[in-house]
Amino acid sequence: MNASEQILVELQQLRLQVNVLSANLSPFIGMDEMQSRHGVGGKTLLAMERRGEIPVRVRGKWVRTEVLEWERNHNRM
């Protein structure tokens, strides 16, 4: 791999890291991230919300602090 290719790879890795950090700094969690966090599809996730198994969304997104607190409490059980 030449120097230019190495720089492009490093740039791609940095962009990915920035995206991850930005997502973690956001006060809200979207549907995609919730599906990924819980390993379920959209319909299952919405059913979990209706049954009270996860926090309720606010304006279409979940509040990150509520989800993190729920996950901490859920993992203790």
Residue pairs with C-beta under 8 A, 6 or more apart in sequence:
1 9
23 33
26 64
27 63
27 64
27 65
28 58
28 61
28 62
28 63
28 64
29 37
29 61
29 62
29 63
29 64
29 67
30 61
31 42
31 45
34 45
34 54
34 62
34 67
35 41
35 42
35 45
37 67
37 71
38 45
38 48
38 54
40 48
45 54
48 54
49 55
49 56
49 57
54 62
54 67
54 70
55 62
55 63
55 66
55 67
55 70
